[in-house]
Amino acid sequence: MVRKILAGLALAALVAIPASAQSVDDILAKNFKAKGGLEKIKAVKSTRTSGTMTIGPGIDVPFVMEQKRPNSMRMEVTFQGMTIVQAYDGKTGWQLNPLQGRKEPEPLPEDALKQVDLQADMDGPLVDYKAKGSTLELVGKEKVDGSDAYKLKLTLKSGDTLNIYLDADSYLEVRIDGKMKVRGTDIESETTVGDYKEVGGMMIAHAMESAQKGSPQKQKMTIQKIELNAPVEDARFKMPAAK
């Protein structure tokens, strides 16, 4: 008799689980579909993105970012007639900053390599996350700017973490919180994502605003143009030899 009662309670508990309950895999599948599908995402071999970046109160500067598979990235920012370059070829990261009087390219610090490695990932950290050595869990739902969002916690191979918030209706990213260890100290940042527009059959965000937690200073990026499969030479990402 007791066994039957327990079995009945177990059945009732299963029935009580909402039919709308979703797994991490369900949510990821809807995220990829909302962006245009994995096939389209992976078909893009290179991109050239241009727009403006806010680097201070009332100071907007133009930028161009190039990406190419498998894992290369180059960012150029022009300010006061000078071009600052940060690039990564999948192994070596380097920068050229004439604003600081540097006339020769210099290797990026080890901590900065983690950030450019993430930027160079054309698919984003959620695609093939297991193959990249990351783990992912569904934390639950939270409000982001008044709307429900799924909170996914992504732990990278390095041990750094990203909380990625997907809008519960569109399944597109709306916010990303990050915690990275820089020179032995945990640095927390927050990025809001929005203004999605269709480009080549894919939905891509055209506005991002980032800041370190607790800091009033924010960096805003406004994208004006995205070129898919743009011709980009591999040499663009290689660190030039010193003159």
C-alpha atoms as one frame of an Amber mdcrd trajectory, in Angstrom:
protein
   0.000   0.000   0.000   2.774   2.432   0.991   4.635   1.556  -2.205   1.538
   2.385  -4.281   1.145   5.736  -2.524   4.793   6.610  -3.144   4.462   5.607
  -6.785   1.386   7.806  -7.074   3.192  10.755  -5.533   6.088  10.291  -7.943
   3.696  10.234 -10.902   1.941  13.357  -9.611   5.295  15.115  -9.320   6.105
  14.297 -12.939   2.731  15.545 -14.121   3.286  18.755 -12.144   6.433  19.617
 -14.112   5.477  22.402 -16.554   5.276  21.265 -20.152   7.185  24.417 -21.059
  10.268  23.422 -19.043  13.277  23.557 -21.335  16.749  22.103 -21.232  19.991
  23.879 -22.099  20.019  22.060 -25.449  16.448  23.213 -26.221  17.327  26.825
 -25.504  20.585  26.675 -27.474  18.773  25.199 -30.483  16.287  28.096 -30.412
  19.115  30.615 -30.036  20.907  29.243 -33.112  17.635  29.145 -35.079  16.825
  32.755 -34.103  20.206  33.859 -35.452  19.575  32.164 -38.792  20.677  28.594
 -38.145  24.028  26.894 -37.576  24.484  26.189 -41.278  24.434  29.895 -42.147
  26.521  30.843 -39.127  29.277  28.385 -40.020  29.145  29.252 -43.737  30.571
  32.699 -42.994  34.352  32.492 -43.413  35.243  36.138 -42.725  33.643  39.430
 -41.727  34.479  43.113 -41.843  32.538  45.230 -39.343  32.682  49.019 -39.230
  31.085  51.631 -37.021  31.804  54.014 -34.180  33.032  53.508 -30.636  32.587
  55.805 -27.646  35.878  56.090 -25.764  34.992  59.024 -23.531  32.274  61.596
 -22.829  31.282  62.977 -26.220  34.193  61.246 -27.968  33.155  58.866 -30.760
  35.824  57.341 -32.989  35.553  55.107 -36.069  36.575  51.456 -35.862  36.952
  48.533 -38.249  37.091  44.926 -37.042  38.041  42.030 -39.303  37.585  38.366
 -38.413  38.558  35.246 -40.292  38.350  31.558 -39.595  39.618  29.649 -37.841
  40.456  32.168 -35.120  41.873  35.477 -36.342  40.892  39.041 -35.462  42.083
  42.580 -36.190  40.646  45.778 -34.692  41.607  49.265 -35.894  40.524  52.452
 -34.105  41.325  55.880 -35.533  41.764  58.811 -33.153  43.390  62.206 -33.696
  44.631  61.105 -37.109  46.395  58.015 -35.716  45.369  54.373 -36.046  45.576
  52.016 -33.081  45.758  48.326 -34.015  45.087  45.204 -31.970  45.312  41.854
 -33.743  45.473  38.097 -33.182  46.300  35.279 -35.605  45.107  32.419 -33.422
  48.437  32.127 -31.609  50.110  35.509 -31.350  48.382  38.685 -30.187  49.926
  42.089 -30.804  49.162  45.786 -30.748  50.405  49.050 -32.222  49.581  52.210
 -30.290  51.070  55.411 -31.731  49.088  57.445 -29.174  51.521  56.168 -26.558
  54.489  56.985 -28.753  54.914  53.356 -29.838  56.189  53.094 -33.396  56.685
  49.324 -33.439  54.151  46.514 -32.833  54.342  44.876 -29.421  53.065  41.501
 -28.113  49.849  41.646 -26.115  50.045  40.823 -22.392  49.031  37.262 -21.501
  45.788  38.392 -19.842  44.724  40.340 -22.933  45.145  37.225 -25.093  42.114
  35.633 -23.414  39.931  38.545 -24.481  41.109  38.669 -28.094  40.740  34.891
 -28.347  37.054  35.321 -27.453  36.690  38.177 -29.939  38.265  36.080 -32.679
  35.668  33.316 -32.274  33.338  34.092 -35.185  30.650  31.685 -33.999  30.506
  33.015 -30.448  31.193  31.054 -27.259  27.929  29.055 -27.281  28.477  27.275
 -30.608  30.338  23.970 -30.082  31.028  24.982 -26.478  31.849  21.398 -25.444
  34.493  21.054 -28.164  36.023  24.318 -26.900  36.397  22.828 -23.415  33.594
  24.880 -21.855  30.688  23.783 -19.673  27.186  25.259 -19.763  24.296  25.251
 -17.330  20.845  26.804 -17.229  20.622  28.893 -14.063  17.009  29.981 -14.529
  15.059  33.048 -15.578  15.782  36.651 -14.639  14.500  40.073 -15.641  16.670
  42.077 -18.030  15.371  45.600 -18.589  11.921  44.436 -17.488  11.700  41.386
 -19.775  12.188  37.699 -18.956  15.492  36.188 -20.024  17.105  32.770 -19.676
  20.360  32.950 -17.749  23.044  30.553 -18.982  26.308  30.180 -17.085  29.232
  29.339 -19.367  32.494  28.273 -17.727  35.363  28.580 -20.165  38.337  26.241
 -20.395  40.422  28.928 -18.692  38.112  28.899 -15.669  36.688  32.349 -16.473
  32.896  32.572 -16.539  30.260  34.267 -18.672  26.600  34.680 -17.750  24.708
  34.906 -21.029  21.124  36.171 -20.960  18.799  35.172 -23.815  15.485  36.976
 -24.264  12.699  34.517 -23.425  10.737  35.489 -26.559  13.369  36.043 -29.237
  16.080  33.745 -27.753  18.703  36.321 -28.773  21.435  37.591 -26.434  20.486
  40.729 -24.517  23.181  40.857 -21.848  26.501  39.202 -21.020  28.185  39.373
 -17.623  31.796  38.281 -17.503  34.334  37.491 -14.802  37.957  37.195 -15.874
  41.131  36.942 -13.878  43.542  39.758 -14.790  46.927  39.841 -13.026  45.475
  37.625 -10.289  42.413  39.824  -9.733  38.842  38.989 -10.760  37.515  41.686
 -13.097  33.755  41.739 -13.665  32.196  43.347 -16.712  28.698  43.771 -18.090
  27.663  44.156 -21.722  24.184  44.943 -23.008  23.398  43.818 -26.545  20.655
  44.982 -28.883  19.465  46.604 -32.123  19.382  43.306 -34.018  19.240  43.586
 -37.792  19.126  41.023 -40.573  22.388  40.590 -42.474  22.703  37.808 -45.038
  19.789  35.904 -43.527  21.174  36.150 -39.989  20.166  38.320 -37.043  23.191
  40.257 -35.782  23.367  42.813 -32.963  24.315  46.334 -34.068  24.663  47.965
 -30.645  26.746  46.993 -27.582  27.502  48.868 -24.390  30.150  47.578 -21.984
  31.509  48.609 -18.609  33.367  47.155 -15.671  30.970  46.570 -12.809  30.927
  49.532 -10.481  32.446  51.889 -13.054  30.404  54.813 -14.429  32.483  54.843
 -17.625  30.883  52.887 -20.457  32.130  51.959 -23.904  29.461  51.941 -26.592
  29.850  50.366 -30.022  27.440  51.224 -32.824  27.756  49.068 -35.928  26.979
  50.719 -39.251  28.040  48.039 -41.734  28.795  44.318 -41.705  30.385  42.635
 -44.734  30.087  38.846 -44.781  32.797  36.773 -46.464  34.803  39.911 -47.120
  38.218  39.301 -48.738  40.734  39.523 -45.896  44.358  38.434 -46.309  45.911
  36.273 -43.577  48.822  38.709 -43.411  46.480  41.275 -41.846  46.571  39.315
 -38.592  50.299  38.557 -38.469  52.550  40.641 -36.251  54.802  42.730 -38.543
  58.536  42.470 -38.127  60.213  45.449 -36.435  61.659  47.966 -38.877
